[in-house]
Structures are given as C-alpha cells and as structure tokens.
Amino acid sequence: MTQPRRPALLLLPLLLWLAGGPAHAGGARELTVLGAEGFAAGTLERLALGGDGILRLGLDSEAEPLDASTAWAALEHAGALWIGTGNAGQILRRPATGAPARVDVPGALMVTALAGLPDGAVAAAVFPGGRLLRVTPAGEVAPLATLPVEHVWALVADARGGLTAACGSPGTLYGVDPLGAVTRLFEVGDEHARCLLRRGEEWLVGTAPKGLVLALGPTGRRVLRELKAQEVVGLVALDDGALLVAANADTAGGNAQRLAQALRQVATPSGTDAGEEAPGREALQDGSVFLLEQSGVLTPLWEEKKVAALTLVPHGVGAAVGTYPAGRVFGVAPGRAAALLADLPEAEASVLLPGLTGVVTSNPAVLHRIRPATAGRFVSAPLDGDAPSRWGRLVAEGRGIEGLEVRSAETSEPEDGWSPWQPVADLAAGAGTAGVTGRFVQVRVALAGPDAELRALSVVLRTPNRAPTVRDLEAQHEGSAKGGALPTASPVLQVRWKAEDPDGDALRVTLKARREGAGHWRPLLEDADMEKSEHAWDTTGWPDGRYEIHLAVSDAPANAAGEARTAEARRPFVQVDNTAPRVRVGARRSGPGRVTVEGQADDGPGGRVLQVRATTDGKTWVLLAAGDGLLDGAVEAFRGDLDAPAQGPVDVLVQVLDARGNLGAAAATVP
C-alpha cells in the first residue's frame, strides 16, 4: 500500500503451480501466480485482494510517522484526530486545520483508550493505575477518576459526558459520571472485559481469557456465545441484529494476558524511551472474525493461522480487521469471502478508524490517512526455477496493466545480490519477454485505471538439464534363502536399482553384463523405457563364473538431441552358478550297525558348498561335517558316521547343496 516489504516466503509453496503438466528440463515450463494464496505471498501496494482471488485497486494513504513506538487508541472528535500512544504515554492531536500538537500525560506509559466528551475534550484511559484523565484541545490535562483495576481496555461516552469503561484485572464495567463519581456496573465473570459496544439498553462485551460474548443490561448478564478462541478483541453490530466478532486463539489465554504481563514489566524503570521502537509481539495466535447471528449460529468469515486480530471497526456492509505481524487490513462481510484491503509496511495495523478513513500502525507508529487509490503495484514473491534458468515469455492477465518489470538472483532474499529492476521487453497487451537468467525471479506489475485488475501472472522458463542419479544397484539370486530357509535352484538373478531425475524426466535404461576376464559386454536391456527399477536376468546358457553388471540411465526421452544426460553404476562380483556340485563318495563299515562315509564336493570356481547330508534308508538324513570343520569353500572334504543294518549290503546316498541352491549327489555301496 505504501512501501514494499519482504514477501512472506512461507507461503511460497502455495503460489507455484506447474501449468501444462509435469516439468521437463529439456523443454519449457510455466510458473503461474494466481488466487488468494498466490497473490497474498507477494507485496500489495495500494491494491486490494478480493475473496475471488483477483487484485484490484484498493486504498492509498498519506503516511505520517509519529514520534512513538506503539499506538493503542485513536478517535476523530471535534474536528481533530486524537491518537493515544506508548511507550511513553502521549496523546497526539491532528486537527483538520492548524498545527499538530502533542500532550504528554504525566506518569503514563500507555494511553489505552479514548472517548469524546460533549465540550470537545476527550477522556483518556492511561496505564498504569487505571486512571481516567480529561484532555482539552488546548492540551490541558486534569484527572477524572481512578478505577480499582489494572487496565482500561475501552471507553464509551454518552451525550451528557458520562463514561462506561471496560476493564481488566478484574473484568468489570464501571460507570463514571461527568463529575467523576465511579459506579461499578457489572462483573463480567472473566479476567478482562476486552471490548465494549452499546446496543439499545444493553452493553455487549467481549472477554478474555474465556472468550465470552456477553450482553449486560437491565435483565442481568447473558452469555451470547462462548468461543473456542480465548480472547474477543472487537465487536461490530449489524443492522439485522447480528454481530461481527473478532477473536484470537492460543494456549496463553489471548493477547490481553500477554499485554497485561508486558505492561507490568513496562511499568518497571526499564521502560522504552519515546521514539524507540518497541519489541515486536510474537504472533502465537490464530485470528478469526465470526458472524454471530441472533439465533446463536456462528459462522467464520476470516481465519488465519499465526496472524492475530488487533481491532475491528465498521466498514461498508461489514467490518475491517487490523492484524499483526504483517500489518495487514482485511475486509469481512456476511456472505462474502474476506478481502485483503491494505498491506502496510509496519508490523501492526493496531488502530482502525470507523469506515477505514485512517489506520494507525505500531512498530513503528505511523498515521495512514486513507483514500481510494488511482494506481497500484504488485510485487511477486521470488519465483524459484530450482536452478539457474532462462526466463522467457511473461504474461499478466487482467486490465489496466501499465507496466511489467523483472529482476533475478541466485538467492531468495530480495536484498541480497538481486539485479536491478528492468522493464519487460516487447510489452504489449500485458505480455512480453522477461529476458533474464537466474534461479529466482521477481515480477513487478503496475496497475492504473478505475477497472484495473490482475487475475494471474505466468512466466515461461527453461532450466538447464540436470543429470539423473542412480544408486543401490544390486543383483540377488531369485531362490536366495530367506528367514533361515535353504536356497532353491533358479537361473534368474533379480537386478534392482534406484534411479531418480531431479527434473522429473522420463528415463531410459541400458543394462549389460560381462564375465570376469572377458573383453566385451553382453546386453540385458537396451534403451528400454524404465517402467520399473528392476530386471529379471535369466542366466540360462551363461557360463558359470563371476560377472560385472553395468547400468546406464538416460533422460533422453525428455530432452533434445545433444542435451540428454546419463548416469551410470556398476556392480562387480555377481556370481552365476547354475551347475550342481560334483560329488565323490566312499563308505565302509566301522563297527556293528555303523557305516563311515567320506568324500569330496567340488562346486567349481567361485562356488561354495553349503550343506552335505547322507542317508542309508532314504528317510533319515544326517548332516556330514567338513573335513576342516567349516563348510566355506568351493571344494570341501566331508566325513560322518551313520547307522546301518548290521548285515547285508548298505546303499549310502550323499547330497551336496551349494549356495545357489544347486543340488549334486553320489552314492556308494557297502557290502
């Protein structure tokens, strides 16, 4: 609205859509900024973001810095604007004509509420001490009353000059007559009476930290609604009897609780000097504005995480809500989507004037006098090409587009190393050529005219092709042992890998193998589209031995000739073994009913004998031990004793299993 500020980069993932399907690095792709989330991620200068997601001319302002850190209250009264400030309590008076004036309030750190009195003076509530003061246009300050509370959050004056005060610690409504006599009117049943509104014979009150909306009047205390949000900060009455309610939710019980604690701390001698910027308040709250109908039905009109509502005033057919930590003003109305009306450079839109004729901000305190804008500007959040890119055709869809500018950089922080803004080349009908290179690009759009609007931004870019990556290349025998089971014979080796492309390109695979010592490769897959990251290699007919596997993954299907990139991986020492072990066996009687079996198993080069067993009856198998005590090689001697009939010939069968599940056998007969 006035000056640009750093975009809200946390919203960046919400603003980028890839138009036209997946991005392919070898070709052009398009980034688009549109919709409420997309535009809200950027900076709006004198523009409003409607609930339909379209940017239109919004509000312009004449900014006047104030000699204060924070603003707590503002009031248009008797031809002047009165502003209550902190952290050294002052009242600033800005008359329609004449010089501005400043009134220092003795002993005050904060002027927390203002109300106009019939004679042109104002009543001011100050902290600390719950004091009410009378301040004249000439700057004269006199005490009105002292209330037995810590805080006065709101003041309302009647036509006779009487006051009603909404107070905190404890939550109470007090009446003060024109002579300063104090009357306790109502206990609200909560720690803070946070906001106050007169409707007929009743007072409407919002509280904290219970989040109550109350009606207090001749019939007593009525709870209109208990909100899940702990702090009610603003109420606006609509013509049909419904209420607009601004509230904040957090685990700390609302901003009033934290402000009360902060004000107690400020009341100590370590207060902030006048003109010194106060520390920002952390936005731990989630702000909302609700429509509360007379029937009790509650409808949310605006909700935002980590953005707190500070104030609510009538505006149009609804209300305007000031927020922090982004100093934005939103418009809400029944039956309409919330609109972003103003995007101010300060941290807090802390005080709004009814009808939104002015905004007073905090951190720092600035008075913005509001008027309709005749021109505006949008600055996008940095658009990320993921790599240094060439940015081409840029299109701004809308009306009244007066100019397009771009700048680029290799960092997302706009203050760090960005190129100067430059006009978009060949601009015609809202379209032109960006003509810049860099990973990040920002776009600035100027709008002018009564029907100006921006519906979407799109920019075409081309990113240099990045190579795919391949890893975890492995080959596993299809019959490999699992869970303690023995392997089973199979000639199939399952070759698996993991391949990725940072640009999302389609990949093509070439897979080949060669025997150790051989001079050439034999293909397994050639230029095959990678539908899955595995291949079943049938080694039938391949000589036994150790093999090396080579995998090449290319992004050629998605890139122009000469621009494709390839990644490679190798897996050495893959054993092909489809041959059963050779077995020699001999047997002899070693005693009554005993047979000794001896022999040798040979699984060939690179093989491994896994198990040797023998039987004399084909039913009972006995494992035979290795001659050296460990079955761990390709050639193993074995020996063992078996039970056998004491008389007659005995036929001994020996089976040898290798690590690939191949089974060899031999037999011997004992007379």
C-alpha positions, 0 to 999 in steps of 0.5 A: 500500500505504501512501501514494499516489504519482504514477501512472506516466503512461507507461503511460497509453496502455495503460489507455484503451480506447474501449468501444462503438466509435469516439468521437463528440463529439456523443454519449457515450463510455466510458473503461474501466480494466481488466487488468494494464496498466490497473490497474498505471498507477494507485496500489495501496494495500494491494491486490494485482494478480493475473496475471488482471488483477483487484485484490484485497486484498493486504498492509498494513504498519506503516511505520517510517522509519529514520534512513538513506538506503539499506538493503542487508541485513536478517535476523530472528535471535534474536528481533530484526530486524537491518537493515544500512544506508548511507550511513553504515554502521549496523546497526539492531536491532528486537527483538520486545520492548524498545527499538530500538537502533542500532550504528554500525560504525566506518569503514563506509559500507555494511553489505552483508550479514548472517548469524546466528551460533549465540550470537545475534550476527550477522556483518556484511559492511561496505564498504569493505575487505571486512571481516567484523565480529561484532555482539552484541545488546548492540551490541558490535562486534569484527572477524572477518576481512578478505577480499582483495576489494572487496565482500561481496555475501552471507553464509551461516552454518552451525550451528557459526558458520562463514561462506561469503561471496560476493564481488566484485572478484574473484568468489570464495567464501571460507570463514571459520571461527568463529575467523576463519581465511579459506579461499578456496573457489572462483573463480567465473570472473566479476567478482562472485559476486552471490548465494549459496544452499546446496543439499545439498553444493553452493553455487549462485551467481549472477554478474555481469557474465556472468550465470552460474548456477553450482553449486560443490561437491565435483565442481568448478564447473558452469555451470547456465545462462548468461543473456542478462541480465548480472547474477543478483541472487537465487536461490530453490530449489524443492522439485522441484529447480528454481530461481527466478532473478532477473536484470537486463539492460543494456549496463553489465554489471548493477547490481553494476558500477554499485554497485561504481563508486558505492561507490568514489566513496562511499568518497571524503570526499564521502560522504552524511551519515546521514539524507540521502537518497541519489541515486536509481539510474537504472533502465537495466535490464530485470528478469526472474525465470526458472524454471530447471528441472533439465533446463536449460529456462528459462522467464520468469515476470516481465519488465519493461522499465526496472524492475530486480530488487533481491532475491528471497526465498521466498514461498508456492509461489514467490518475491517480487521487490523492484524499483526505481524504483517500489518495487514487490513482485511475486509469481512462481510456476511456472505462474502469471502474476506478481502485483503484491503491494505498491506502496510509496511509496519508490523501492526495495523493496531488502530482502525478508524470507523469506515477505514478513513485512517489506520494507525500502525505500531512498530513503528507508529505511523498515521495512514490517512486513507483514500481510494487509490488511482494506481497500484503495484504488485510485487511477486514473491521470488519465483524459484526455477530450482536452478539457474534458468532462462526466463522467457515469455511473461504474461499478466492477465487482467486490465489496466496493466501499465507496466511489467518489470523483472529482476533475478538472483541466485538467492531468495532474499530480495536484498541480497545480490538481486539485479536491478529492476528492468522493464519487460521487453516487447510489452504489449497487451500485458505480455512480453519477454522477461529476458533474464537468467537466474534461479529466482525471479521477481515480477513487478506489475503496475496497475492504473485505471478505475477497472484495473485488475490482475487475475494471474501472472505466468512466466515461461522458463527453461532450466538447464538439464540436470543429470539423473542419479542412480544408486543401490544397484544390486543383483540377488539370486531369485531362490536366495534363502530367506528367514533361515530357509535353504536356497532353491535352484533358479537361473534368474538373478533379480537386478534392482536399482534406484534411479531418480531425475531431479527434473522429473524426466522420463528415463531410459535404461541400458543394462549389460553384463560381462564375465570376469576376464572377458573383453566385451559386454553382453546386453540385458536391456537396451534403451528400454523405457524404465517402467520399473527399477528392476530386471529379471536376468535369466542366466540360462546358457551363461557360463558359470563364473563371476560377472560385472553388471553395468547400468546406464540411465538416460533422460533422453526421452525428455530432452533434445538431441545433444542435451540428454544426460546419463548416469551410470553404476556398476556392480562387480562380483555377481556370481552365476552358478547354475551347475550342481556340485560334483560329488565323490563318495566312499563308505565302509563299515566301522563297527556293528550297525555303523557305516563311515562315509567320506568324500569330496564336493567340488562346486567349481570356481567361485562356488561354495558348498553349503550343506552335505547330508547322507542317508542309508534308508532314504528317510533319515538324513544326517548332516556330514561335517567338513573335513576342516570343520567349516563348510566355506569353500568351493571344494570341501572334504566331508566325513560322518558316521551313520547307522546301518543294518548290521548285515547285508549290503548298505546303499549310502546316498550323499547330497551336496547343496551349494549356495545357489541352491544347486543340488549334486549327489553320489552314492556308494555301496557297502557290502 
